[in-house]
Structure formats: structure tokens, C-alpha cells
Amino acid sequence: MTLGFFFTTLGYVVGALVFWWQLRARNLATSGMTLIALAAWGGGIVGTKLTEWLTHSQIWKSDPALILNPHLGGRTILGGVLCGWLAVEIAKKQLGIARSTGDLFALALPAGEAVGRLGCFFNQCCYGVPTNVLWACNQHGDWRHPTQIYLAISAALVFLIVLRAQKHLSREGDLFKLYLTLFGLSRFAIEFWRERNVIFAGLSLAQLACLAIALIGALGFARSHKKYARIPAYFSGARR
């Protein structure tokens, strides 16, 4: 077993454990929520592979079996988050669940990514642009920004921020909206150090998607707080 495969698998395990911890902490460990988790997992996997196929179609055309290779990857977490989100909403509609379930994933997603990105580093996927910084790593025949490590650190910081925020944000859905905002903004910034294809206004497709995710999260958060004139307690530093 390679280190890349080990950390990638461990990332999924860590994410699942944190999700289960949140289920127990919120007294939501029901069969319906288990189905929601399975929908998110399945949708996320489909999303990552679909993104790989769309962004590396020339590889899959030469050998479709390569889509199952864990050493090959790219900007796939975006696809995983979006398709996982869509799968959860479809499952909720089928199960007749009206309440928000996003908060259950707000800690699980960054926890899993923080570990899983180490797998990206050892697999040498999601690599950065050439650079001469002291901490550069030699990948794909050049010294590059270790963007996989940047992403792992960013995900760990997002996890810590959301973990602290859950003590102060009581309305359902707010934690997930905060996660979406932080994920979108941090990923948008790190993309500048990754190999990317610019498509509009100096930005890549991944960056445009990140801005959309951050905007959805920020607008949703603002909407849920529009009835309150004062700054939320989390940002003011005072408990409610």
C-alpha cells in the first residue's frame, strides 16, 4: 500500500468518523440520517470521478479503466462537494426530510480533506506551479508549490474555525453555510499556486466555481441573520 492510497483512504475514514460524532452529538443517529450519509458518500464519489473525466477526458479516452486509479486526480473535491450536496437534497426530498442537514457535514468535510490532501501530496496529483521558494517540492520534473500541503493546512484551519463557531451559531444550516464560504474563499486563493487553465478574467473554472460556492454560503448566512441588527455573537466574541 502506498502512502498516497493510505492517506486518501484515511481521509474518508476520518470524515465518516467526524460525521458519526456529529450525528451522536445532535441525537440524529437515525436510519433516515444514515441514508442521507450514504447519499452524500455516493454522490461525492460520483462527483469526483465525473470531474476527473471532464477535466482529463484525453486520459480516459485512451484507457477508461484509469478513472479508478487513485493516483490520478485533479480538481475533484469541488465536484465531490457539489454532487454530494445535490445527492443529499434529492435523498431528503425522497425521504420527506425538511430540516437542514448541512451542519452534519460542516466538520466532516474539512476533517476528511485535511487528511486526504496528504494522499494527494504523495500521489503527486493536484500539484502546484513551478517556484523557487525554500519549501518547494520536486514533482513532475520541476520544483513546485506544495499546494496539496497548502490545501491540507487550509482545511485544518477551516475545521478549527467551524468547530469553534458551532458553540455560537444555533440556527440550523449556519455552520454549513460558514463552511461553504470558508472553503470557497480559501480554495479560490490557493488555486493561484496550482496548475490551472484560465478561462475568464484571469480565473480558472475551479476558481469561478469556488467564488460561486463562497457566494452561496455567504448570502445564505446573511439571509438567516437578516432579522438581527446586531453582529452575530460569534464574530463579536461574546456568547449568546
N, C-alpha and C positions, 0 to 999 in steps of 0.2 A: 504494500500500500504506500503510495507516495504521500508526501506532506500536503500537497495541494488537495488531493482527494480527501485526506483525513480532516483538514480544517474546513473544507467545503461541507462535508457531511456533519461535522461537529457544529457548524453554524446552524444547520437545520434542526439539530437536536436541541441546541441552546434556545433557539426561537420557540420550539414546541414546549420546552420546559417552562419558559417565562410565560407563554400563553396559558399553560395549565395553572401556573401560580396565580395569574390574574383571575382565571375562572374561579378558583377556590376562594381567593380573597374577596371576590364580589358575590359569592354564593350563587354562581351561574353555571355550575357544573352539571348541566342537564343534557339529555340526549339531543335536543334541538341545537344547543351550542356546540356539541361535538360535530354535528353535521355541518354547521357553519365553519368550524375549523377545517374540516375535510374539504369543503368547497374552496376555502381560501388557499389551502395547500395545493389542491389540484389546479385551480386557476392560476396560481403563481407559477407552477412548473410549466403549464402550457404557455403562459405569457413569456417566460424566459426563453423557451425554445422557439416560440414564434418570432421573438425579437432577433434571436440568433439567425433564424432562417432569412428574415427580411434584410438584416444588415450584412450577412455573409452568404448571400444566395449563390455566389460563384463557387463557394466551397461545397455547399450541399448538393449542387447540381453535379459536381464531379463524383461525389460519394455521399449519398443521403444518410448512410449509417453514421457519418461523422457527427451528426446532430446529437448523438448520445454520448459523445466523447466529453468527459468532464474537464479535460484540459483545454478545450476550445470554448471561448465565450467572448463576451463583449459587453455592450451596454444593455445588459439583460435584466438587471434588477428593476429598472424602470418599467419594463414590460411585465415583470412579475408583480409589482405593486399594483399596476393599473388593471391587469387581468384578474388578479386575486380580489381586488376591490369589486370588480364587476361580478365575479362569481359569487361573492358573498351577498351582494344585493339581489341577485337572481334567486339564490337559495333562501334568503329571508322572505322574498315575495312568495315563493312556493310553500314555505313553512308557515306563512302568516305571522311572521315576527316583525313588529312595527318599531320596536325600540332600537336605539343606536347600539351597534356592537363594535364600532371602530376603536373604542378605547381599549378593548381587549388586545388589539394588535399594536397599540402605540408604543409599548415597551418591547414586545416580542420581535418586531421587525428590526429596530436598531440593534438589539442584542444579538440577533442572529447574523446581521450584516457585519457587525464589529468583528465577529469570529470568522465568518465566511470569507471576508476580504483577505484574510491571511492565506486562504486557499488560492485566491486569485493571484496573490504575490508569488507563491511557489509554482503555480501553473503558468505564470508569466502571461496571463491574459489581462485585459483592462489596463494595459501599460501606458506609461506617460511619454511625453515628448522628450527629445534629446536635451540634455542640460549638462552644465559643468559644476553644479552645486556639490558641496562636500558630501552630502548624503545620497548622491545619485547611485543607482544600482545598474548593473550591466545586464541588459535584457535585449533580446532580438538584435544583437550585434552592435549595440550602442549604449552609452551611459545615459540613463533616463531618470526623470522624476519618478520616485516610487509611489505613484498615485494610488496603488492598492492600499499602501500603509496610510496615506492621507485619508482615504475613504474609511478605513478601519477606525482611525482616531476620531474622525468626524462622527461616525455612527456611535461610538462610545460616548462622546460628548452629548449627542442628541439623547441617548438613553438616560444619561445622568440628569439632564435638564428636564426631560419628561417625568422622570422618577420624582424629582423634587416638585414638579408642577402638580402632580396628582394629589398632593396634600392640600392644594389651594383651589383647584378647579373642580367644582362639584357638579356642574351641568354635564349630562351625558353627551359625548361627542367632542367635547372641547379638547381632550388630550390628543385624540386622533388628528384633529384639525391643527393643533400645535405641532404634532409630529410631521404632518404633511408640509407645513410651512418651513420648518427647520430642515427637513430632508431636501425639499426642493431648492432652497437657497444655498445650502452647503454643497450639494451636488452640482448646482449651476456653477459655483465658483471653482470647484476642483476640476471641472471639465476643461478649463482653460489650460491645464497642465497635462491633459490627456491627448492622445492621438485622436483627432476628430475631423470630420468633414463639414466645413462651413457651408451652410445652405442659404442663410438670410441674415443680413445686418451683422455679419461677423460672428454669427452664432451657429451652432450645430443643431441638428434635430433633437438631440438629447437635451440640450440647454433650453430649447423652446418648450419641450415637454416639462422640464424642471420648473420653468417660470410659470407654466400653467398650473402645475401641482401646487406650487407655493401660493399662487394667487387664489386658487380654490380653497386652500386651507385658511389663508388669512381672511378672505371675505366671509367664509363660514364662521370663523371665530368672531369676527367683528359683528356679524349678524346676530349671533347668540348673545352678545353683550350689548346690543344697541339700546336695550331698555335701561341700562345703567349709565348714569352720568359720570360716576367716579371711575378711576382707573382700577382694573381688577386687582384684588389683593395680592396675587402672585407677583405682579410687576411692581407694586408699591412696597413689597417686602413685609406687609402686615397680613396676619391671618384673618380669615373671616370669622 
